[in-house]
Amino acid sequence: MNKFKGLSFSKRGEQLTLNFNNYDYWESLEDILKILSNIYNVIVIKELDGPDSRIFYIKINEIDYTLQYDSYGSFLKSDSILGDNFLKEI
C-alpha cells in the first residue's frame, strides 16, 4: 500500500526521478525517510544540509539512492537500472 500522495516521475538526463509533489518543504526529507524506513530496509549513508538544498545519500535494498530537497521540490533518484525499477514500485 502506497503511503505517498502526489507522486510523479521525470527524467534528469538518463536518470529516472521520483518526485514527491506533496512534500515540498525543508523538513520533508525526514518525513519521506520515516515513511520509506517503515516499509523498506533503509540505511542513511550521509546527510548534507546546504543553504538551498538538503541531501540524504541512502541505501534501500543494497541499492544507492539520493533523496534530495531543493528549489524544485523533493525527489528520489538512483544511478542504476535496478534502482529505477524499484522507484516504479513505490
LINBEL-V795930 format. One record per residue. N is the residue number from 0. RES is the residue in three letters. SS is DSSP state (H for helix, E for strand, - for the rest). OMEGA is omega in degrees with one decimal (none if undefined). Layout:
# LINBEL-V795930
N;RES;SS;OMEGA, N;RES;SS;OMEGA
This chain:
# LINBEL-V795930
0;MET;-;-177.6, 1;ASN;-;179.2, 2;LYS;-;-175.9, 3;PHE;-;173.6, 4;LYS;-;174.3, 5;GLY;-;177.4, 6;LEU;E;172.3, 7;SER;E;179.2, 8;PHE;E;172.3, 9;SER;E;177.2, 10;LYS;E;171.6, 11;ARG;E;-170.1, 12;GLY;-;177.4, 13;GLU;-;-176.7, 14;GLN;E;171.0, 15;LEU;E;-179.3, 16;THR;E;175.4, 17;LEU;E;-177.5, 18;ASN;E;177.1, 19;PHE;E;-170.8, 20;ASN;-;179.9, 21;ASN;-;-178.9, 22;TYR;-;-173.9, 23;ASP;-;178.2, 24;TYR;-;-171.7, 25;TRP;-;-177.1, 26;GLU;-;-175.4, 27;SER;H;-179.1, 28;LEU;H;177.3, 29;GLU;H;177.5, 30;ASP;H;179.0, 31;ILE;H;-179.4, 32;LEU;H;179.1, 33;LYS;H;179.3, 34;ILE;H;178.8, 35;LEU;H;-178.5, 36;SER;H;177.0, 37;ASN;H;-176.6, 38;ILE;H;-173.0, 39;TYR;-;175.1, 40;ASN;-;-176.2, 41;VAL;E;175.2, 42;ILE;E;176.2, 43;VAL;E;-179.2, 44;ILE;E;-175.0, 45;LYS;E;176.4, 46;GLU;E;176.1, 47;LEU;E;174.8, 48;ASP;E;177.1, 49;GLY;-;-178.0, 50;PRO;-;-176.0, 51;ASP;-;-178.7, 52;SER;-;177.6, 53;ARG;E;-174.2, 54;ILE;E;170.0, 55;PHE;E;171.1, 56;TYR;E;-173.3, 57;ILE;E;170.3, 58;LYS;E;172.2, 59;ILE;E;-178.6, 60;ASN;-;176.1, 61;GLU;-;177.8, 62;ILE;E;-178.5, 63;ASP;E;177.9, 64;TYR;E;171.2, 65;THR;E;174.6, 66;LEU;E;-169.3, 67;GLN;E;169.0, 68;TYR;E;173.6, 69;ASP;E;-176.0, 70;SER;-;177.4, 71;TYR;-;-178.7, 72;GLY;E;-178.6, 73;SER;E;-179.3, 74;PHE;E;178.4, 75;LEU;E;179.8, 76;LYS;E;177.7, 77;SER;E;177.9, 78;ASP;-;-173.9, 79;SER;-;176.4, 80;ILE;H;177.8, 81;LEU;H;177.8, 82;GLY;H;176.8, 83;ASP;H;178.4, 84;ASN;H;179.0, 85;PHE;H;179.4, 86;LEU;H;-179.6, 87;LYS;H;-179.0, 88;GLU;H;-179.4, 89;ILE;-;none
